[in-house]
């Protein structure tokens, strides 16, 4: 695996105009050679872990000059949307320097390093070693989050505020008229409410059905990187894969360019609307 992530920086002529940054943490499809031998199942069986070709959804935003981080390390190797401690101790051999604090998702097999997947069952032939876990965190997890911190800090320093759009894809939701897109803001903890409203209005204007925080409210990336009271906000955007993949849900389809345009438009609108959220310190008397 040659790349951890791709970091697309705002160009010198647009940097001062961009308060929005984008991240795509589950886009990785570049599997290391050793993974096939280490797995109980073919790599193709682990594909549901991917946000398949979600990187195709930010191409137009990148072209418009938005700073964007696109993960290349697969979620199978390390999940960048999980905390470093989000794993079950029983899934790691040897003594870890990290205290395991598994979430409900980790207890279901989808922690920092996924070890079980739905009907597929146990993914790995042997337990992950503590040293390997530590190495993956140091090589993949921390660099990604440091880069995201730096991008948001730079936007905040320039504008007095910053907004993260964390882009994901989801399987189709159940129901007669399910949402096409789910906007997550940790139930209001990750962003000023005006931003979720702004996003919902823009997406609805494009003919998409929108849900707010149900069933996806946001994950570790929003929890770690957003501080609304300090002027750093974030929204998680989950997009139905049928909107942009082909009928086999394998490759970008006819809808990919349309959805990429909508994501770029969303970044534009959010960037414009966040001007009202700017917070200047009150001068001392």
Secondary structure, DSSP 8 states (H G I E B T S, - for coil): ---SEEEE---TTTGGG--EEEEETT------TTHHHHBSS-GGGGGGGS-TTGGGGGHHHHHTT-EEEEE-S-TTT--TTS-TT-S-GGGEES--SS-----HHHHTT-SSS--EEGGGEE-BSS-EEHHHHHHHIIIIIHHHHHHHHHHHHHHHHHHS-EEEEEEEEE----STT--SEEEE-TTTTSS-HHHHHHHHHHHHHTT--EEESSS----HHHHHH-BGGGTEEEEEEEEEGGGTB-TTSSSB-TTHHHHHHHHHHHHHHHHHHGGGG--------
